[in-house]
Amino acid sequence: MSRDICIHTWPCSYYLESEKRWFPGKLSLTSLSLKFITDKAGTILVNFPLSSIIEIKKEASHFIFSSITILEKDHIKHWFSSLQPSRNAVFNIIEHFWRELLLSQPGAAVQASSSTMTKGKELTGLMACSQKRLEDTAKVLHHQGEQFDNIMKGLDKIESDLDVADRLLTELESPSWWPFSSKLWKTSETKPKESASTPSSEAFGKEGIIIKIPAIISQRTESHVKPGKLIVLVSGLEVHDSNSLLMHRFERDDVDDIKVHTPYEVSIRQRFIGKPDIAYRLISAKMPEVIPILEVQFSKKIEFLEDALMLRSTKASSPAEKGFSAWHTASGLMDRVMHCEPSPGSQEGGQTQLQMSEQFLSKEEAQELRQILGKLKSLALDTEMELERQDEALDNITSSVDRAALTIDKHNRRMKKLT
């Protein structure tokens, strides 16, 4: 997936200094650049990388019209006015992606001008990114396994309660002269012990933070946006403002749908009956790191729209399959590079192969890549084992639920006979 994806487009006007007039058109923001295209001719008047920006300011043209000015390194100043839906909305989104690019890549300008990154460094970066994604997925799977364990504990408690109910129903079905008062006292004494153990299980692992990213948040209208944070928890989602004040908390079961508009933009909604829904739209430069986690946590509630289908296709395989495929691909590539030996019959061909291997991957890069691949392999194996364990736990939960449903139905019929 190419990083230079169109994130947002706004209708606006651009002031061309050479002709001393304004041109109507559209301002397009990608993850790496900013460009303006005119409406009539479709001409690209400006197109510059975000890494070349020195300053972004809110100003007024002719002291009346609100505008945004962008200053480049060569002291070239660009004026944008008549911004829709509002100047603040456009300013906050552009500033967010510009700052995140500077923070994530301090040498972005040097890299963009020189373009000297080797294939080995690119491959190492891809493997490190895959490792981070797999680690995040493993955290979610681990929490899901803990939830299954808590469900099994709850089902065991239900079964023990049903056993108590069975004894009580048996005593009630017995003749009235049967002395059973002592048993009632014994059963009532055991209940506080069981109820005392429930808070600890509910509080277990409730507030684990998986990932926290800065985001531009809008609610209801796109013209009112503000910077904030999105926090992904094992138990749900939290939206905070720029002062770290909680705006809204979505419990995991309360989220009704998550729509992925682009790899950098998602919307989260909680439906209500008789009152307006709660919906937030979030744009972030780090959203591609969050979407795979949301896809695992909310697999049945997440929806990829047309512009995000490309991201969906790259994430179609399971976490274990992704780990194994990345490991096999990169390990095969390294074997070809590291064990490339010239044949005795063709010395020139051997020298050519050695030159290609030296250009493609150095020894330091190969060593770093081997370490990452080892971690990827162990993570993929652990993920596969955890998935198999959870499959068995799901089978046990299903059988326990069926048994409990049958027992409850039986107890209901016995109680109807008593009444």
Beta strands, then each sheet from edge to edge (+ up, - down):
strand 1: 6-16
strand 2: 21-30
strand 3: 33-38
strand 4: 44-49
strand 5: 53-61
strand 6: 65-72
strand 7: 77-81
strand 8: 209-218
strand 9: 225-233
strand 10: 236-241
strand 11: 246-251
strand 12: 257-262
strand 13: 265-270
strand 14: 278-283
strand 15: 302-304
sheet 1: 4+ 3- 2+ 1- 7+ 6- 5+
sheet 2: 11+ 10- 9+ 8- 14+ 13- 12+ 15+
end
